[in-house]
Each structure stands twice: as structure tokens, then as C-alpha cells.
């Protein structure tokens, strides 16, 4: 099956079918850079990388792969934590050059091509002082996050990304181009909002925007790690009564060796609050001051009026492309004392200075929509935790992954099991099904039967058609 692509005549065949973008094969000068992905755990070697320039190229690439029975990987931002955005021997349909963002400031909407990152998106929308809930790392692709997670700093104020999606253009397994929205292909629109890349290649998204920025109250408050037993419950209690505008997370990190960090605490275990106030800057700074009075003076105080674009970059330095990483994550019914104790215990066992444990509060505007409005599960969770193991020495991989796995096991008594698809790593098909529950999963299978009955798009957290 792979011979059709390995053959040097493959580019000519694909171009003969209308492909006008760039085709890259092993041995080409750009091959190694083109095949690299965000998660350095994966070093896959596709037989062909099809860099699309537009929808016509996507149609041609999908048809070529289908007709030649090739494994397909879809690459947007390339951030798939389980590495689904690349493939050995098959074809990568690469959307990275399709990254335009068109903003309508009057209607407060933006239409973005599927290869755009949240860095691209925020840069364009912030020209007009507008934003929507998006990724927490600027190099994250809009496609993967919208389809399989929808979580971002603004979710307590403006809901998940999927709550702000107005329409999507999709190339299906048969090569048909369809639009999905509230009044066109409504069933597909429901499934795209949380069902991942199971139903086709989305080539563009239309989002609702909200007034925000360009300056916001944001930043980071850091404390010594031994403050966590008092600080973490205090943050939980504060968030239970906080206005929707107060967004952010509680984080366990290692203080970076940067000039802005006091020398005495560099590379030492720390904990703290990622802070964003999605409202008036002056009010946000008052909230931050109240927080510091409640929690005590931080070791590091980086909260200030700053561009929203800077807030969106806060986690970039700690999450560089190419570093191996392995995640465990789940939604929690409540952030109980037992859950807090367990999280702190395992945070103190973090085995790499690059690893982190993040807890993000839900509530607020997330609860304005009904659980059944979109496929995305877990809307009424109290919070989500993310255990992110990162390392640099390949020989240490098993030990760092073991930390994340042990965290996941220890948190099972508190976990709901309905975490978003993007954070399902290697737990198998049962975890995918349990994440949605029987009713939602059955509805997603029916959509798969309709739009991809042969499971052409299966390099993902897969929703299997009933016939396969």
C-alpha cells in the first residue's frame, strides 16, 4: 500500500489530480524539518508530506490517500500530545501554510484557516481589541484545540472554544466539501465540537469574538513549594466565589533560571497562580492585590497591566517544540481536600525540572450552555488537572512517564473520567468511549458511519464506525 507513495512518481500523480501545493519526500532538503512535530517523543518518517495551499489541495490529497489505501495523518499546529499529527510511511496532509485569519470587527467574528496557530489568531484579533477562548501556548494549532479540547484561559468568562465556534468547512472522506453550523449539517457541527478529527479535514473555522485587551491584568504569582498545603486550598476557596472574569490556574513548577527570578529560588520547586482578569484592568489589579493579601507576599510577583498577547505567551518558554512530553489528565467532580493532598504529594515527586502539574478551574460561563449542546464532555466539572512530564535525556523517559502514570492512578478516586479527547494518551478505546458516555458516544458513532464509514481518518482518539 505504501509503494504508491514511496515511488518517486507519486508527486507527479498527485499533481495530476490537481494538487498545487508543496510535496516533500525522504531525501528532500526540507524533509527533516517538515516531519518534526511539537512532542519530541515521536520521530516518525512519513513517505510523503503534502503541504496544502488551499481546499483544492486538501481534496486532492484526501482522494490520493483514499485511492491508494494510505495511512493519513492531519497536521495543523503539530501539537498532538499522542503524536497523531505524523505517521510512519503514510502521508501527512500538512495545513500549516493555510494560516490566514480574517477578522470582521463590526460583526465580531473571525474566519481562520485550519493551519493557523493561536499565535496567528490572537495577533490578528487583538488589532481590534477582540479575542476568543484559545490555546495557552501560542504555537498550538487552532484546529486540534477546537475539535478536541476547547479549553483556554478565557473559558470562565466566555465559555469553551467550541461554545464560540460559529461554523466549520470540512472535506469529508469522500472528498465532498460541506459547511457545518447551527443551520447547516447540524449533526456534524455538534460532533465537530469535541469529537476530534474523526469526521473529515476541517479547512477553516468561524469564531465569535469578544472585547478584550489589548491590555489586561495578568501574570504570575509564585511561592515556595512548601506553601502549597495552605495556598492551594485558599486558592480553591477563592475561585469558588470568584467572578467569571477571574481566570487562570494553580501551578506546580520549577522556578526557571531567568534574570527576573530571585537568584535564591532559581531552579527550586515552586507553586503559584497564573492570573488573568478578563475585565477592566483596574478592577483586575484590585483583585490581584486582594489575592496577595489573602495568600501572603509572593516570592515572585509578575502580575501587572500587560498585553493579552503577553499573557498568551506565559507558558511558551516552558513548553518548547521538540522536547519529549507525556501527559495524564482528567476532570474532577470537586477539588476536595483529598484531591488537593494527592496532587501536592505527586507534585513533590516531580522527576524533572521541566515537568509541571496544572489545575484549571471551571465554572463561570462554561455552565451557561447545556452539556448536550456539543460533543465535548465534562462541562460541569469543578476543575481539570494536567500532569505534564517533560524531559530532555531520552534515557530518562521511562522514569518521567512513570511519574505521570502514578499521578493518574492516584487521582482515579477523584476523577470523573470524562476529560476532553486531546488529553486521552494511551488508555485505549475504552477510555475514548467512557469520556463521552454511552449516549454521546452512540451519536458520534452514527456520525462516523455517515461521514467516514471506512475509518479513513483513524489516526486520532478514534471513534470507530459500527462496521469496523
C-alpha positions in Angstrom: 0.0 0.0 0.0 2.9 2.3 0.8 4.6 1.7 -2.6 2.4 4.2 -4.4 3.8 7.0 -2.2 7.4 5.8 -1.9 7.6 5.7 -5.7 9.2 8.9 -6.9 6.4 9.3 -9.4 3.9 9.9 -6.6 4.2 13.7 -6.6 3.5 13.7 -10.3 0.5 11.5 -9.7 -0.8 13.8 -7.0 -0.2 16.9 -9.1 -2.0 15.3 -11.9 -5.0 15.1 -9.6 -5.0 18.9 -9.0 -2.5 19.3 -6.1 -0.8 22.6 -6.4 1.0 22.8 -3.0 4.4 21.5 -2.0 5.2 17.8 -1.9 8.1 16.6 0.3 9.6 13.1 0.3 12.5 11.5 2.2 15.8 12.8 0.8 14.4 16.3 0.1 16.2 19.2 1.8 13.2 20.2 3.9 12.1 16.7 4.9 13.5 16.6 8.4 12.2 20.0 9.4 8.8 19.3 7.7 8.3 16.0 9.6 9.2 17.3 13.0 6.4 17.8 15.5 5.9 19.5 18.8 6.3 16.4 21.0 9.8 15.1 20.8 8.7 11.6 21.8 7.8 11.0 18.2 10.3 10.7 15.3 8.1 9.4 12.5 9.1 9.2 8.9 6.2 9.8 6.5 6.6 8.7 2.9 5.0 11.9 1.7 4.2 15.3 3.2 1.6 17.2 1.3 1.7 20.9 2.2 -1.6 22.2 1.1 -2.2 25.7 -0.2 -5.9 25.6 -0.1 -9.1 23.5 0.0 -8.5 22.1 -3.5 -5.2 20.6 -2.3 -6.8 19.0 0.7 -9.4 17.4 -1.6 -6.7 16.1 -3.9 -4.6 14.7 -1.0 -7.5 13.0 0.7 -8.5 11.4 -2.6 -5.0 10.3 -3.4 -4.6 8.7 0.1 -8.0 7.0 -0.1 -7.5 5.6 -3.6 -4.0 4.2 -2.6 -5.1 3.0 0.8 -2.5 5.1 2.6 -2.3 5.9 6.3 -3.2 9.6 6.8 -2.1 12.0 9.4 -3.5 15.5 9.5 -1.2 18.3 10.7 -2.4 21.6 11.9 -0.2 23.1 14.6 1.5 19.7 15.2 0.8 19.7 18.9 -0.9 16.4 19.2 0.4 15.0 22.5 0.0 11.4 21.4 1.7 12.2 18.1 -1.2 11.7 15.8 -0.1 14.5 13.5 2.6 12.4 11.9 2.8 8.8 10.6 5.5 6.3 9.5 5.4 5.5 5.8 2.0 7.1 5.1 1.0 10.6 4.0 0.9 13.8 6.2 -1.7 16.3 5.0 0.0 19.4 6.2 -2.2 22.5 6.6 0.5 24.8 8.1 0.6 27.1 5.1 -3.2 27.6 5.3 -2.9 30.0 8.2 -4.8 33.2 7.2 -7.1 34.9 9.7 -9.8 37.4 8.6 -11.4 39.5 11.3 -14.7 41.3 11.0 -14.5 43.8 13.8 -18.1 45.0 13.3 -19.7 41.6 13.4 -17.1 40.5 16.0 -16.2 37.3 14.1 -13.1 35.8 12.7 -12.7 33.2 10.0 -9.4 31.3 10.2 -7.8 28.7 8.0 -7.1 25.4 9.7 -3.3 25.7 9.7 -3.3 28.9 11.9 -1.9 28.7 15.4 -3.3 30.6 18.3 -0.4 33.0 18.0 -1.6 33.8 14.4 -5.1 34.1 15.6 -4.6 36.3 18.6 -2.2 38.6 16.7 -4.9 39.4 14.2 -7.9 39.7 16.6 -6.0 41.9 19.1 -5.6 44.5 16.4 -9.2 45.2 17.1 -9.2 44.5 20.9 -11.0 41.2 20.3 -10.4 37.6 21.4 -12.0 34.3 21.9 -11.1 31.3 24.2 -8.0 29.7 22.7 -4.8 27.8 23.4 -2.5 28.5 26.3 0.7 28.1 24.2 0.9 30.3 21.1 2.2 27.5 18.8 -0.8 25.4 19.4 -2.9 24.9 16.3 -6.5 26.2 16.3 -7.7 23.0 14.7 -6.7 20.4 17.2 -7.7 22.5 20.2 -11.1 23.5 18.8 -12.0 19.9 17.7 -10.7 18.0 20.7 -10.4 20.3 23.7 -11.7 23.8 23.6 -10.1 24.9 26.8 -8.2 28.2 27.3 -7.6 31.0 29.8 -10.8 32.8 28.9 -13.2 29.9 29.3 -14.7 31.1 32.7 -15.6 34.4 31.1 -16.5 33.3 27.5 -17.0 29.6 27.6 -15.0 26.9 25.7 -13.7 27.4 22.2 -16.5 25.2 20.9 -19.1 27.5 22.5 -17.7 30.3 20.3 -17.5 28.3 17.1 -20.0 29.5 14.5 -19.2 27.3 11.5 -16.6 25.0 10.0 -15.8 24.0 6.5 -15.0 20.3 6.2 -13.5 18.0 3.5 -15.1 14.6 4.1 -13.6 11.1 3.4 -15.4 11.1 0.0 -13.9 14.4 -1.0 -17.1 16.4 -0.5 -16.8 19.9 0.9 -19.5 20.7 3.4 -20.2 23.5 5.8 -21.3 22.7 9.4 -23.1 25.2 11.5 -26.2 25.6 13.6 -28.4 25.6 10.4 -26.3 23.5 8.0 -25.4 19.9 8.7 -26.2 20.5 12.3 -25.4 16.9 13.4 -21.9 17.2 12.0 -21.5 20.6 13.7 -22.4 19.0 17.0 -19.8 16.3 16.6 -17.0 18.5 15.5 -17.3 20.4 18.7 -15.4 17.9 20.9 -15.3 14.8 18.6 -11.8 15.5 17.3 -10.7 14.9 13.7 -12.8 11.8 13.2 -15.2 13.2 10.5 -13.0 14.8 8.0 -10.4 17.5 7.4 -11.6 20.9 8.7 -10.2 23.6 6.4 -11.5 26.7 8.1 -13.3 27.8 11.3 -15.5 30.8 12.0 -15.5 32.1 15.6 -17.4 34.6 17.7 -15.2 37.2 19.3 -15.4 39.3 22.5 -14.0 42.6 23.6 -10.7 42.0 25.4 -7.4 43.9 25.6 -5.2 44.8 24.2 -4.1 45.5 27.8 -5.3 43.2 30.6 -4.4 42.5 34.2 -2.3 39.3 34.0 0.8 37.5 35.0 2.1 35.1 37.6 2.3 34.9 41.4 4.9 32.4 42.6 5.5 31.0 46.1 7.9 28.4 47.7 6.6 24.9 47.2 6.2 24.3 50.9 3.5 27.0 50.9 1.2 24.7 48.9 -0.7 23.0 51.7 -2.1 26.4 52.8 -2.0 28.2 49.5 -3.8 25.5 47.3 -6.9 25.2 49.5 -7.0 29.0 49.8 -7.0 29.4 46.0 -9.7 26.7 45.7 -11.9 28.6 48.2 -11.3 31.9 46.4 -12.2 30.5 43.0 -15.5 29.1 44.4 -16.7 32.7 45.0 -14.7 34.5 42.2 -16.4 36.4 39.4 -16.3 34.9 36.0 -13.7 37.4 34.9 -11.1 35.8 37.2 -9.4 33.2 35.1 -6.1 31.3 35.4 -4.8 28.2 37.1 -2.9 26.8 40.1 0.5 25.5 39.0 3.3 23.4 40.4 6.5 24.2 38.6 10.3 24.6 39.0 11.3 28.3 39.1 13.2 29.0 35.9 16.8 30.2 35.9 15.9 33.6 34.5 17.1 37.1 35.4 13.6 38.1 36.6 13.6 35.3 39.2 15.4 35.9 42.5 18.6 34.0 42.5 17.8 32.2 45.7 14.8 30.4 44.2 16.0 29.7 40.7 15.6 26.0 39.8 13.8 25.4 43.1 10.3 23.8 43.4 7.6 26.4 43.4 3.8 26.8 43.2 1.7 29.7 42.3 -1.2 31.2 40.4 -1.4 32.0 36.7 -3.5 35.2 36.7 -5.8 36.7 34.1 -8.6 39.1 34.7 -10.9 39.2 31.7 -12.5 42.6 32.6 -11.5 46.1 33.5 -7.7 46.4 34.1 -8.1 48.5 37.3 -10.5 46.0 38.8 -8.2 43.2 37.8 -5.3 44.8 39.6 -7.5 45.3 42.7 -8.5 41.6 42.6 -4.8 40.7 42.3 -4.0 42.8 45.3 -6.7 41.2 47.4 -5.4 37.8 46.4 -1.9 38.7 47.6 -3.3 40.0 50.9 -5.2 36.7 51.3 -2.3 34.4 50.2 0.6 36.4 51.6 3.5 38.1 49.8 4.7 36.1 46.8 8.3 35.2 46.1 7.8 36.4 42.6 5.1 38.9 41.6 4.7 39.3 37.8 1.1 40.5 37.8 0.7 43.8 36.1 -1.2 45.5 33.3 0.2 43.8 30.2 -0.8 43.0 26.6 -3.1 40.0 26.3 -0.7 38.7 23.8 2.0 38.5 26.5 -0.4 36.6 28.8 -0.9 34.1 26.0 2.9 33.6 25.9 3.4 33.0 29.6 3.8 29.2 29.1 5.7 29.2 25.8 9.2 29.2 27.3 8.4 26.2 29.4 6.9 24.3 26.5 9.4 24.4 23.6 8.9 22.5 20.5 10.9 19.2 20.3 11.1 18.4 24.0 9.6 14.9 24.8 6.5 15.0 26.9 3.8 12.7 28.3 0.5 13.8 29.9 -2.1 12.5 32.3 -5.2 14.5 32.8 -8.8 14.3 34.0 -11.8 16.3 35.2 -12.6 16.4 38.9 -16.1 16.5 40.4 -14.7 18.7 43.2 -11.3 19.8 44.3 -11.7 18.1 47.7 -9.1 18.1 50.5 -8.2 14.6 49.5 -7.6 15.5 45.9 -5.5 18.5 47.0 -3.4 16.4 49.2 -2.9 13.8 46.5 -1.9 16.5 43.9 0.6 18.1 46.3 2.1 14.7 47.1 2.7 13.9 43.5 3.8 17.4 42.6 6.5 17.0 45.2 7.6 13.8 43.4 8.0 15.5 40.0 11.1 13.9 38.5 12.2 16.6 36.0 12.6 20.4 36.3 10.8 20.7 33.0 7.7 18.9 34.3 4.6 20.6 35.8 1.2 20.0 37.3 -1.5 22.4 36.4 -5.0 22.7 37.9 -7.5 24.8 36.0 -10.9 25.9 37.5 -14.1 25.6 35.5 -17.5 27.1 36.2 -18.5 30.6 35.2 -19.6 30.9 31.6 -18.8 27.3 30.9 -22.1 26.4 32.7 -24.2 28.7 30.6 -24.5 26.1 27.9 -26.1 22.7 28.2 -23.9 19.5 28.4 -25.7 18.1 25.4 -25.2 21.2 23.2 -21.8 19.9 21.9 -20.0 16.6 21.9 -17.3 17.9 24.3 -17.8 16.2 27.7 -17.2 17.4 31.2 -18.8 20.8 31.1 -19.9 20.7 34.8 -16.6 19.6 36.2 -15.2 21.6 39.0 -11.7 21.7 37.5 -9.2 19.8 35.3 -5.7 18.7 36.3 -2.9 18.2 33.8 0.2 16.2 34.8 2.8 17.1 32.2 6.0 15.2 32.2 8.8 16.7 30.2 12.4 15.7 29.9 15.5 16.0 27.6 17.6 12.9 28.2 16.0 10.0 26.2 17.4 7.5 28.7 15.2 9.0 31.4 12.0 8.8 29.5 10.5 5.8 31.4 11.1 7.3 34.8 9.4 10.6 33.9 6.4 8.8 32.2 6.1 6.7 35.3 5.6 9.8 37.4 2.7 10.9 35.2 1.2 7.4 35.2 1.4 7.2 39.0 -0.3 10.6 39.3 -3.1 9.4 37.0 -3.6 6.2 39.1 -3.6 8.1 42.4 -6.2 10.6 41.1 -8.6 8.0 39.9 -10.7 8.1 43.1 -11.3 11.8 42.5 -11.6 11.7 38.7 -14.7 11.8 36.6 -13.2 10.0 33.5 -14.8 12.5 31.0 -11.7 14.5 30.1 -11.6 16.0 26.6 -10.2 13.8 23.7 -7.0 15.7 23.3 -5.8 14.6 26.8 -6.5 10.9 26.2 -3.0 9.5 25.8 -2.6 5.7 25.7 -5.5 4.4 27.7 -7.1 2.6 24.7 -10.6 2.6 23.1 -12.5 2.1 26.3 -11.2 5.5 27.6 -12.4 7.2 24.5 -15.9 5.7 24.9 -16.1 6.4 28.7 -15.0 10.0 28.1 -18.3 10.7 26.2 -20.6 8.3 28.0 -22.9 5.8 26.1 -25.4 8.3 24.7 -22.9 10.8 23.3 -20.7 8.0 22.0 -23.5 6.3 20.2 -24.4 9.6 18.5 -20.7 10.1 17.5 -20.6 6.6 16.0 -23.7 7.4 13.9 -21.9 10.5 12.6 -18.8 8.4 11.8 -20.9 5.9 9.9 -22.3 8.7 7.8 -19.2 10.8 7.1 -16.3 8.2 7.4 -17.7 4.7 7.3 -14.4 3.1 6.3 -12.5 5.0 9.1 -10.1 6.7 6.7 -9.4 9.3 9.5 -8.3 7.0 12.3 -5.0 8.5 13.4 -6.7 10.2 16.3 -8.5 9.3 19.6 -10.7 7.2 17.3 -14.4 6.9 17.2 -14.8 3.7 15.3 -17.6 3.3 12.8 -20.1 0.5 13.6 -18.9 -1.6 10.7 -15.2 -1.6 11.6 
